[in-house]
Amino acid sequence: MAKTFGAESTTDEVLEGVDLSGKRVLVTGVSAGLGVETARVLAAHGAHVVGAARDLKKARKATEAVRAQSANGGSLELVELDLASLASVRACADGLVKAGKPFDLVIANAGVMAPPFGKTKDGFETQFGTNHLGHFVLVNRIAALMQPGARLVNLSSAGHRYADVDLDDPNFERTPYEPMKGYGRSKTANILFAVEFDRRHKARGIRATAVHPGGIDTTELGRHRDAAELQRTIDTINANLAAKGLPPFKFKTVPQGAATSVWAGVVAPAEAVAAHYCEDCHVAELAVGEATWGGVRAYALDPEHAKALWAKSEAMVGERF
């Protein structure tokens, strides 16, 4: 009988009894938080993990536990990747392609959240450029290394409900910049990218999904968020939950937050999660009305919308896939 997991399940619980010996996994953002935990549990179950990070010195220190807990042939190697620089993204991808070693799983974990307005080295709004376009180029450039049975897991967020993508003004050149609106756009893009990547690659046995790790207050992701603003958001969520007779919101631990990534990438049936958005180790339902927590907005799963974002992304990066 298949095990059932939920919001409080941890990475170790999800992968209990799972042998990943011989599997190769790429995880971006392994210098802190969810990326480190994801790499740790995969290597502990025998996988060879390629961890990508912008600051390799920071990543080496952060992943000491990954190496210490590796088992059954599991291991970790680090590669340099700055998602805010397409030159760095292309150099990283070219190095992986040159090495020619296939991947069974790619977890696009790295990201930034709600920074002040800024631009990447290529002139894109920071969040859209880093969270979406950087991963868009990286994953597409290494897609040939993904063998039949492989999966792509894009880390999105409940924050996708703050905003749909704006294909007419992705860089806030005409729209007033709001940090969480920018975050929402980029997280919606992460879901739409998974939807279209899945459509393009499922014929050769490669599937893609997007996941929400949950609210976690012990990672570096939320360092730009104002504490008072965050508390107002939590208060609104709790009022909504109370009106439905549900218990209040609880922050997750890092192992609980990373659990949905490894569940969707390794444990869940590929057909069940493909082209979907997952949360709390299950496929999310559509969020309707004024939902403030749980579920996915329909615009983030729309196939035609996903195709349009793909075309816009190709035009922005000057590369077709």
SERO-4910 file (N, C-alpha, C, O; in steps of 0.05 Angstrom, whole numbers):
BEGIN
 pado doro    nc1    nc2    nc3   cac1   cac2   cac3    cc1    cc2    cc3    oc1    oc2    oc3
  Met    A     17    -24      0      0      0      0     18     25      0     36     27     16
  Ala    A     12     44    -18     28     69    -20     25     86      5      3     88     16
  Lys    A     47     97     13     46    115     37     33    142     29     35    150      6
  Thr    A     20    154     49      8    180     45     24    201     60     30    197     84
  Phe    A     32    222     47     47    243     60     31    269     60     12    272     45
  Gly    A     40    288     77     25    313     79     43    336     86     67    335     82
  Ala    A     31    357     97     45    382    102     68    379    122     88    394    120
  Glu    A     66    360    140     87    357    161    106    335    155    124    330    171
  Ser    A    103    322    132    123    301    124    150    314    119    152    336    109
  Thr    A    171    299    126    198    309    121    211    294     98    200    274     88
  Thr    A    233    305     89    248    292     68    256    263     74    253    245     58
  Asp    A    265    259     99    272    232    107    249    213    107    251    189    100
  Glu    A    225    222    115    202    206    115    193    199     86    186    176     81
  Val    A    194    219     69    186    214     41    204    194     27    194    178     11
  Leu    A    230    195     33    249    177     19    256    152     35    275    138     28
  Glu    A    242    147     56    247    123     72    245     98     55    225     93     42
  Gly    A    266     82     55    267     58     40    272     61     10    272     41     -5
  Val    A    277     85      1    282     90    -28    312     90    -33    328    104    -20
  Asp    A    321     74    -53    349     72    -60    353     87    -86    342     80   -107
  Leu    A    370    108    -85    375    124   -109    403    120   -120    414    136   -134
  Ser    A    414     97   -113    441     90   -123    442     91   -153    424     80   -167
  Gly    A    462    104   -164    464    106   -193    449    129   -206    452    133   -230
  Lys    A    433    143   -191    417    165   -202    434    191   -200    449    195   -181
  Arg    A    431    208   -221    444    234   -221    423    256   -220    404    255   -235
  Val    A    428    275   -202    408    296   -198    422    323   -198    444    327   -186
  Leu    A    411    342   -212    420    370   -211    402    386   -193    377    386   -197
  Val    A    413    400   -174    398    417   -155    410    445   -156    434    448   -150
  Thr    A    395    465   -163    405    492   -162    400    505   -135    381    498   -121
  Gly    A    418    523   -127    414    537   -102    422    521    -78    407    518    -59
  Val    A    447    509    -78    455    492    -56    473    506    -36    489    493    -22
  Ser    A    470    532    -34    487    547    -14    472    553     12    483    564     30
  Ala    A    446    546     12    430    551     36    403    537     35    395    528     13
  Gly    A    390    535     58    362    527     59    353    502     46    365    481     49
  Leu    A    332    505     29    320    482     17    339    467     -2    338    442     -4
  Gly    A    356    482    -16    374    469    -34    394    450    -20    399    428    -30
  Val    A    404    459      2    423    442     18    408    417     28    419    395     26
  Glu    A    385    421     39    370    398     50    362    378     28    363    354     31
  Thr    A    354    389      5    347    371    -18    371    355    -27    369    331    -31
  Ala    A    394    368    -29    419    354    -37    426    333    -16    435    311    -22
  Arg    A    423    341     10    431    322     32    415    296     30    427    274     31
  Val    A    389    298     29    373    274     30    376    257      5    376    232      7
  Leu    A    380    269    -18    384    254    -42    411    239    -41    413    215    -48
  Ala    A    432    252    -32    458    239    -30    458    218     -9    472    197    -11
  Ala    A    443    222     13    441    203     34    428    177     25    431    156     37
  His    A    412    179      3    399    155     -7    413    144    -33    401    129    -47
  Gly    A    437    154    -37    454    141    -58    457    157    -84    471    148   -101
  Ala    A    443    180    -86    445    195   -111    471    210   -113    483    218    -93
  His    A    480    214   -138    502    232   -143    489    259   -149    475    262   -169
  Val    A    495    279   -132    482    305   -135    502    325   -146    525    328   -136
  Val    A    494    339   -167    509    361   -177    495    386   -166    472    392   -174
  Gly    A    508    400   -149    496    423   -136    507    449   -149    531    453   -151
  Ala    A    489    466   -157    496    491   -170    492    514   -151    472    516   -137
  Ala    A    511    533   -151    510    556   -133    526    579   -144    546    575   -158
  Arg    A    518    603   -138    532    627   -147    558    630   -131    579    637   -143
  Asp    A    557    626   -105    580    630    -88    590    602    -79    579    590    -61
  Leu    A    611    592    -93    620    565    -87    633    563    -60    630    542    -47
  Lys    A    646    583    -50    657    582    -23    635    579     -2    638    562     16
  Lys    A    614    594     -5    591    591     13    578    564     11    571    552     31
  Ala    A    576    554    -14    563    528    -19    580    506     -7    569    487      5
  Arg    A    606    507    -10    623    486      2    619    484     32    617    462     43
  Lys    A    618    506     45    614    506     74    586    496     81    582    480    100
  Ala    A    566    505     66    538    498     72    532    468     67    514    457     80
  Thr    A    548    456     50    542    428     42    561    408     56    562    385     47
  Glu    A    574    416     77    591    397     91    575    373    101    585    351    101
  Ala    A    551    379    111    533    357    121    525    339     98    520    315    103
  Val    A    522    349     74    514    332     52    535    311     47    529    287     44
  Arg    A    560    319     47    582    299     43    584    280     66    588    256     62
  Ala    A    580    290     90    583    274    114    561    252    115    565    230    125
  Gln    A    537    258    105    515    240    106    510    224     81    491    208     79
  Ser    A    527    227     61    525    212     36    528    182     42    544    175     59
  Ala    A    512    166     29    513    137     34    506    122      8    496    133    -11
  Asn    A    513     96      8    506     78    -15    517     89    -41    504     86    -62
  Gly    A    540    101    -40    552    112    -64    544    140    -71    553    151    -91
  Gly    A    527    152    -54    519    180    -59    542    199    -57    561    194    -42
  Ser    A    540    221    -71    562    241    -71    551    268    -79    528    271    -88
  Leu    A    569    288    -77    562    315    -85    585    328    -99    608    327    -89
  Glu    A    580    341   -121    599    359   -134    586    386   -138    562    387   -142
  Leu    A    602    407   -138    591    434   -140    599    446   -167    621    442   -177
  Val    A    581    461   -179    586    476   -203    577    505   -199    558    510   -185
  Glu    A    591    523   -212    584    551   -209    561    559   -227    560    552   -251
  Leu    A    542    574   -216    518    582   -231    507    608   -219    498    608   -196
  Asp    A    508    629   -235    495    654   -227    471    658   -245    474    665   -269
  Leu    A    447    653   -235    423    654   -251    416    682   -261    400    686   -279
  Ala    A    429    702   -249    424    730   -257    443    738   -279    444    762   -286
  Ser    A    458    719   -290    476    725   -312    473    703   -333    481    680   -328
  Leu    A    463    709   -357    460    689   -377    487    678   -386    489    655   -395
  Ala    A    508    694   -385    534    684   -392    542    662   -373    553    641   -381
  Ser    A    537    665   -347    543    645   -327    525    620   -331    535    598   -329
  Val    A    500    625   -336    481    603   -341    491    586   -365    491    561   -363
  Arg    A    498    599   -386    506    584   -410    533    570   -406    537    548   -416
  Ala    A    551    583   -391    576    569   -385    572    544   -368    584    524   -373
  Cys    A    554    546   -349    548    523   -332    536    501   -349    544    478   -347
  Ala    A    516    508   -365    503    488   -382    522    475   -401    522    451   -405
  Asp    A    539    492   -413    559    481   -433    578    461   -419    585    441   -431
  Gly    A    586    467   -394    603    449   -380    590    422   -374    603    402   -377
  Leu    A    565    423   -367    550    399   -362    546    382   -387    549    358   -387
  Val    A    540    396   -409    536    382   -434    562    370   -444    563    347   -454
  Lys    A    584    384   -440    610    374   -449    617    349   -433    629    330   -444
  Ala    A    610    349   -407    616    325   -390    600    301   -400    608    278   -398
  Gly    A    576    307   -411    560    286   -424    546    266   -406    538    245   -415
  Lys    A    545    271   -380    533    252   -361    503    258   -358    496    281   -353
  Pro    A    486    238   -361    457    243   -361    446    249   -333    459    243   -312
  Phe    A    423    262   -332    409    268   -307    382    253   -306    368    252   -326
  Asp    A    376    243   -283    350    230   -278    330    250   -266    306    245   -267
  Leu    A    341    271   -255    323    291   -242    337    318   -241    361    319   -235
  Val    A    322    339   -248    332    366   -245    313    381   -227    289    382   -233
  Ile    A    323    393   -206    307    408   -187    316    437   -188    337    444   -178
  Ala    A    299    454   -201    305    482   -204    296    496   -178    274    506   -177
  Asn    A    314    496   -159    307    505   -132    314    534   -125    300    547   -110
  Ala    A    335    544   -137    345    571   -130    325    593   -136    309    590   -154
  Gly    A    327    615   -121    309    637   -127    313    660   -108    326    658    -87
  Val    A    301    683   -115    301    707    -98    272    715    -94    255    709   -110
  Met    A    268    729    -72    241    737    -65    239    766    -56    252    774    -37
  Ala    A    223    781    -70    214    808    -62    237    828    -56    236    842    -36
  Pro    A    258    828    -72    279    848    -68    270    876    -77    250    878    -91
  Pro    A    284    897    -70    279    923    -83    283    920   -113    296    902   -122
  Phe    A    271    939   -128    273    937   -157    303    937   -165    319    952   -156
  Gly    A    308    919   -184    335    916   -194    335    901   -220    314    892   -229
  Lys    A    358    899   -233    360    885   -258    383    864   -257    402    868   -243
  Thr    A    379    843   -273    401    823   -276    422    835   -294    419    858   -304
  Lys    A    444    821   -298    466    830   -314    457    834   -343    470    848   -359
  Asp    A    435    821   -351    425    823   -378    402    843   -381    390    846   -402
  Gly    A    396    858   -359    376    878   -360    347    870   -354    329    885   -358
  Phe    A    343    845   -344    317    836   -338    310    843   -309    328    845   -292
  Glu    A    285    847   -303    277    851   -275    287    828   -258    285    805   -267
  Thr    A    298    834   -235    313    814   -220    299    787   -216    311    766   -220
  Gln    A    274    788   -207    260    764   -200    253    747   -224    257    723   -225
  Phe    A    242    760   -245    235    746   -269    260    735   -283    260    713   -293
  Gly    A    281    751   -283    306    743   -296    319    720   -281    330    702   -294
  Thr    A    320    721   -255    333    700   -239    316    675   -236    325    653   -243
  Asn    A    292    679   -226    275    656   -220    266    641   -244    264    617   -244
  His    A    259    656   -265    249    643   -290    269    641   -312    276    619   -321
  Leu    A    278    664   -323    294    663   -347    321    648   -343    330    634   -361
  Gly    A    333    651   -320    358    637   -315    354    607   -317    369    592   -329
  His    A    333    597   -303    327    568   -304    317    560   -331    323    537   -340
  Phe    A    302    577   -345    292    571   -372    316    564   -390    315    544   -405
  Val    A    336    580   -390    359    575   -407    375    551   -398    383    534   -414
  Leu    A    380    549   -372    396    527   -361    383    500   -368    395    482   -380
  Val    A    357    497   -361    344    471   -365    342    464   -394    346    441   -402
  Asn    A    335    483   -411    333    477   -440    359    470   -452    360    453   -470
  Arg    A    381    482   -443    407    476   -454    417    448   -446    433    436   -460
  Ile    A    407    438   -423    416    411   -414    394    390   -419    398    368   -410
  Ala    A    373    397   -432    350    379   -436    359    353   -449    348    332   -444
  Ala    A    379    354   -467    389    330   -480    401    310   -461    403    287   -467
  Leu    A    410    320   -438    422    302   -418    400    288   -401    407    269   -386
  Met    A    376    297   -403    354    284   -388    344    260   -403    334    262   -425
  Gln    A    348    236   -391    341    211   -405    312    203   -399    300    213   -381
  Pro    A    302    184   -415    274    175   -411    270    167   -381    286    153   -370
  Gly    A    248    176   -370    243    172   -342    251    195   -324    245    195   -300
  Ala    A    266    214   -336    275    237   -320    252    256   -314    232    256   -328
  Arg    A    256    273   -294    236    293   -286    249    320   -281    272    321   -273
  Leu    A    234    340   -287    241    368   -279    222    376   -257    197    374   -260
  Val    A    232    387   -236    216    398   -214    223    428   -211    246    434   -203
  Asn    A    205    445   -217    209    474   -214    197    483   -187    174    478   -182
  Leu    A    213    496   -171    202    507   -146    187    533   -151    199    553   -160
  Ser    A    162    532   -147    145    555   -149    138    565   -121    154    562   -103
  Ser    A    114    574   -117    106    584    -91     76    591    -91     64    596   -112
  Ala    A     65    590    -67     37    601    -64     37    630    -72     15    641    -78
  Gly    A     60    643    -73     62    670    -82     54    674   -111     51    697   -119
  His    A     51    653   -126     42    656   -154     15    669   -155      7    680   -176
  Arg    A      0    668   -133    -27    679   -133    -26    710   -130    -47    723   -133
  Tyr    A     -3    721   -126     -1    751   -125     -3    763   -153    -13    785   -156
  Ala    A      5    747   -173      4    759   -200      8    738   -222     24    720   -219
  Asp    A     -6    742   -244      0    727   -268     24    739   -281     32    762   -274
  Val    A     36    726   -300     58    738   -316     46    760   -333     23    759   -341
  Asp    A     62    780   -338     55    802   -356     73    801   -381     95    810   -380
  Leu    A     63    789   -402     79    785   -426     84    811   -441    101    812   -458
  Asp    A     68    831   -435     72    857   -448     93    875   -434    104    893   -445
  Asp    A     96    870   -408    114    886   -392    128    870   -371    125    875   -347
  Pro    A    144    849   -379    156    831   -359    177    845   -341    182    835   -319
  Asn    A    188    867   -350    210    880   -335    201    905   -319    217    920   -311
  Phe    A    174    908   -316    163    931   -302    173    958   -314    180    977   -299
  Glu    A    175    959   -340    183    984   -353    160   1004   -354    165   1029   -355
  Arg    A    136    995   -353    113   1013   -354     94   1009   -330     76   1025   -325
  Thr    A     99    987   -315     82    981   -292     97    989   -266    121    983   -264
  Pro    A     84   1002   -247     97   1008   -222    107    982   -208     92    963   -206
  Tyr    A    131    982   -199    143    958   -188    132    953   -159    134    971   -142
  Glu    A    122    929   -154    115    920   -128    130    894   -123    127    875   -139
  Pro    A    146    892   -102    163    868    -98    147    842    -99    156    823   -112
  Met    A    124    840    -85    110    815    -85     95    810   -111     91    786   -118
  Lys    A     88    831   -125     77    827   -152     99    815   -170     93    797   -186
  Gly    A    123    825   -168    145    814   -184    151    785   -177    156    769   -194
  Tyr    A    149    779   -151    153    752   -142    131    734   -153    137    712   -163
  Gly    A    106    743   -152     84    728   -162     87    722   -191     81    700   -200
  Arg    A     95    742   -207     99    738   -236    119    716   -241    115    698   -258
  Ser    A    142    717   -226    163    698   -231    155    670   -222    163    650   -235
  Lys    A    139    668   -201    131    641   -192    109    629   -209    108    605   -213
  Thr    A     92    646   -221     73    637   -241     88    627   -265     81    606   -277
  Ala    A    110    641   -273    126    633   -295    139    606   -291    141    590   -309
  Asn    A    147    600   -266    158    574   -260    139    551   -265    147    530   -275
  Ile    A    113    556   -259     93    535   -264     88    532   -294     87    510   -304
  Leu    A     84    555   -307     79    554   -336    102    541   -351     97    527   -371
  Phe    A    126    546   -343    149    534   -356    148    503   -353    154    489   -372
  Ala    A    141    494   -329    138    465   -325    116    453   -343    120    431   -355
  Val    A     94    467   -346     72    458   -363     81    454   -392     75    434   -404
  Glu    A     94    474   -403    102    473   -431    126    454   -435    127    440   -455
  Phe    A    145    453   -416    167    434   -418    156    406   -418    166    389   -433
  Asp    A    137    400   -401    125    374   -401    112    367   -427    115    344   -437
  Arg    A     97    386   -439     84    380   -465    105    374   -486    100    356   -503
  Arg    A    127    388   -486    147    385   -507    164    359   -504    174    349   -524
  His    A    166    349   -480    184    327   -475    172    301   -466    185    280   -464
  Lys    A    145    300   -461    133    276   -451    134    253   -471    134    230   -462
  Ala    A    135    259   -497    136    237   -516    162    221   -514    162    197   -521
  Arg    A    183    233   -503    208    217   -499    211    209   -469    233    202   -460
  Gly    A    189    210   -455    189    199   -427    200    217   -406    208    208   -385
  Ile    A    200    243   -412    210    263   -392    186    280   -383    172    291   -400
  Arg    A    182    282   -357    159    297   -347    168    320   -329    191    320   -319
  Ala    A    151    340   -326    157    363   -310    134    371   -292    111    367   -299
  Thr    A    141    382   -269    120    391   -250    131    416   -235    155    422   -237
  Ala    A    113    429   -221    121    452   -204    111    447   -176     91    434   -172
  Val    A    126    457   -156    118    452   -128    120    478   -112    136    496   -117
  His    A    104    478    -91    105    499    -71    116    486    -45    103    467    -35
  Pro    A    139    495    -35    150    482    -11    135    487     14    137    472     34
  Gly    A    120    509     15    107    517     40    120    542     52    142    550     43
  Gly    A    107    553     72    119    577     85    140    568    105    135    552    123
  Ile    A    164    579    101    187    572    118    201    598    127    208    614    109
  Asp    A    205    602    152    216    627    161    245    625    169    256    643    182
  Thr    A    258    602    163    286    599    171    305    597    147    328    589    151
  Thr    A    296    604    123    314    605    100    320    634     94    309    652    105
  Glu    A    339    637     75    347    664     67    328    677     47    330    701     42
  Leu    A    309    661     37    292    671     15    277    696     23    274    715      7
  Gly    A    267    697     48    249    719     56    264    743     68    251    759     82
  Arg    A    290    745     64    305    766     78    297    794     70    303    813     84
  His    A    285    797     46    277    824     38    249    832     47    241    855     44
  Arg    A    234    813     58    206    819     66    205    834     93    219    827    112
  Asp    A    188    854     94    184    869    118    168    851    138    148    839    131
  Ala    A    177    851    163    165    833    183    136    840    188    119    823    191
  Ala    A    130    866    188    102    874    193     84    866    170     61    858    174
  Glu    A     95    869    145     79    861    122     74    831    122     52    822    116
  Leu    A     94    815    130     91    787    131     70    779    152     54    761    147
  Gln    A     70    793    175     51    786    196     23    793    186      4    778    193
  Arg    A     20    815    171     -7    821    161    -17    800    142    -40    793    141
  Thr    A      2    789    126     -6    768    107    -15    743    123    -34    730    116
  Ile    A      0    736    144     -6    713    160    -33    717    174    -50    698    176
  Asp    A    -38    741    183    -64    747    196    -87    743    177   -108    732    184
  Thr    A    -83    752    152   -104    749    132   -109    719    126   -132    711    124
  Ile    A    -87    704    123    -90    676    118   -105    662    141   -123    645    136
  Asn    A    -98    669    166   -110    656    189   -140    663    191   -156    647    199
  Ala    A   -147    688    184   -175    695    185   -191    679    164   -213    671    170
  Asn    A   -179    675    141   -192    659    120   -195    630    129   -216    618    125
  Leu    A   -174    619    141   -175    592    150   -195    588    173   -210    568    173
  Ala    A   -196    607    191   -215    606    214   -243    606    204   -261    592    214
  Ala    A   -248    622    183   -275    624    172   -284    598    160   -308    592    157
  Lys    A   -265    581    152   -271    555    141   -269    533    161   -272    509    155
  Gly    A   -265    541    187   -263    521    208   -237    505    207   -236    483    218
  Leu    A   -216    517    195   -190    503    193   -170    514    213   -173    537    222
  Pro    A   -150    498    220   -130    507    240   -112    529    228   -111    532    203
  Pro    A    -99    545    245    -83    567    235    -58    558    219    -49    535    222
  Phe    A    -48    576    204    -23    572    188      0    565    206      3    577    228
  Lys    A     17    547    198     41    540    212     65    540    193     63    530    171
  Phe    A     87    553    201    111    552    185    122    523    185    118    508    204
  Lys    A    134    516    163    147    490    161    176    492    168    189    513    167
  Thr    A    187    469    176    216    467    179    228    463    151    214    458    132
  Val    A    254    466    149    267    462    123    263    434    112    257    430     89
  Pro    A    267    413    129    262    386    119    233    381    110    228    366     91
  Gln    A    214    394    123    186    393    114    182    408     88    167    399     70
  Gly    A    196    431     85    193    447     61    204    433     36    193    435     15
  Ala    A    227    419     40    239    405     17    226    379     10    232    367    -10
  Ala    A    208    370     27    195    344     23    179    342     -3    180    322    -17
  Thr    A    165    363    -10    148    362    -34    166    360    -59    158    348    -79
  Ser    A    189    373    -59    207    371    -82    216    342    -87    215    333   -110
  Val    A    225    329    -66    234    301    -70    211    282    -74    214    262    -88
  Trp    A    188    288    -62    164    271    -67    157    273    -97    152    252   -110
  Ala    A    155    297   -108    147    300   -136    168    290   -155    162    282   -177
  Gly    A    193    292   -146    215    284   -164    221    254   -164    232    244   -184
  Val    A    215    240   -142    224    213   -139    201    193   -133    200    171   -144
  Val    A    183    201   -115    164    182   -104    137    182   -118    126    160   -124
  Ala    A    126    205   -124     99    206   -136    100    194   -164    120    197   -178
  Pro    A     78    181   -174     77    172   -201     80    196   -220     67    216   -217
  Ala    A     97    193   -240    103    215   -258     78    226   -271     74    250   -274
  Glu    A     60    208   -280     36    216   -294     18    232   -276      2    249   -285
  Ala    A     19    227   -250      1    241   -231      9    270   -227     -8    287   -223
  Val    A     36    275   -227     45    302   -221     52    319   -246     55    343   -244
  Ala    A     55    306   -269     64    319   -293     45    342   -301     21    339   -301
  Ala    A     57    365   -307     42    389   -315     23    399   -294      3    413   -300
  His    A     29    392   -269     12    401   -246     29    418   -227     54    421   -231
  Tyr    A     16    429   -207     28    444   -185     22    428   -160     -1    422   -154
  Cys    A     43    423   -145     40    406   -121     47    422    -96     63    440    -96
  Glu    A     34    415    -74     39    426    -48     33    406    -26     16    389    -30
  Asp    A     48    407     -4     43    389     18     43    359      9     27    343     19
  Cys    A     60    352    -10     63    325    -20     37    314    -32     31    291    -29
  His    A     23    332    -47      0    323    -63     -4    343    -85      6    365    -84
  Val    A    -19    335   -105    -26    352   -127    -47    372   -118    -68    364   -107
  Ala    A    -42    398   -121    -60    419   -111    -86    421   -128    -86    415   -152
  Glu    A   -107    429   -115   -132    435   -128   -132    464   -138   -115    480   -130
  Leu    A   -150    470   -156   -152    498   -166   -161    516   -143   -179    509   -128
  Ala    A   -149    539   -141   -157    559   -121   -177    578   -134   -171    589   -155
  Val    A   -200    580   -122   -221    597   -134   -229    619   -114   -224    617    -90
  Gly    A   -241    640   -125   -250    662   -108   -227    676    -94   -206    681   -106
  Glu    A   -231    683    -69   -212    698    -53   -194    680    -36   -185    688    -15
  Ala    A   -188    657    -46   -171    638    -31   -144    652    -24   -132    663    -42
  Thr    A   -136    650      1   -111    662      9    -89    642     15    -66    649     20
  Trp    A    -97    617     16    -77    596     21    -86    570     10   -109    562     13
  Gly    A    -68    556     -3    -74    530    -15    -86    532    -43   -102    550    -49
  Gly    A    -77    514    -60    -88    513    -87    -72    529   -107    -53    544   -100
  Val    A    -79    525   -132    -65    537   -155    -85    553   -172   -107    543   -177
  Arg    A    -77    576   -181    -93    592   -199    -93    580   -227    -73    570   -236
  Ala    A   -117    581   -239   -120    569   -266   -101    581   -287    -92    566   -305
  Tyr    A    -95    607   -284    -77    619   -304    -49    607   -304    -35    609   -324
  Ala    A    -41    595   -282    -14    584   -280    -12    556   -293     10    546   -297
  Leu    A    -35    544   -300    -35    518   -313    -45    518   -341    -48    497   -354
  Asp    A    -52    542   -351    -64    544   -378    -44    537   -400    -24    551   -402
  Pro    A    -49    517   -416    -30    508   -436    -23    529   -457      0    532   -465
  Glu    A    -43    544   -466    -37    565   -486    -21    588   -474     -4    600   -487
  His    A    -27    594   -449    -12    615   -435     17    606   -432     36    622   -434
  Ala    A     21    580   -427     48    569   -424     64    571   -450     87    577   -450
  Lys    A     50    565   -472     63    568   -498     71    597   -504     93    602   -514
  Ala    A     54    615   -497     60    644   -501     84    653   -485    100    668   -494
  Leu    A     85    644   -459    108    651   -442    133    639   -454    154    652   -454
  Trp    A    132    615   -464    156    602   -476    166    619   -499    190    625   -501
  Ala    A    148    627   -517    156    644   -539    168    671   -530    188    680   -541
  Lys    A    155    683   -510    165    708   -500    193    705   -487    210    722   -490
  Ser    A    196    683   -473    222    678   -460    244    674   -480    266    684   -476
  Glu    A    238    659   -501    258    655   -523    266    682   -535    290    687   -540
  Ala    A    246    699   -539    252    726   -551    270    742   -532    288    757   -541
  Met    A    264    740   -506    279    756   -487    308    747   -484    326    764   -482
  Val    A    313    721   -485    340    711   -482    355    708   -508    379    703   -509
  Gly    A    340    712   -530    353    710   -556    362    682   -564    383    679   -576
  Glu    A    346    663   -556    354    635   -561    328    618   -564    310    621   -549
  Arg    A    328    600   -584    305    583   -588    311    554   -580    333    544   -585
  Phe    A    291    542   -568    295    514   -558    274    496   -570    274    472   -564
***
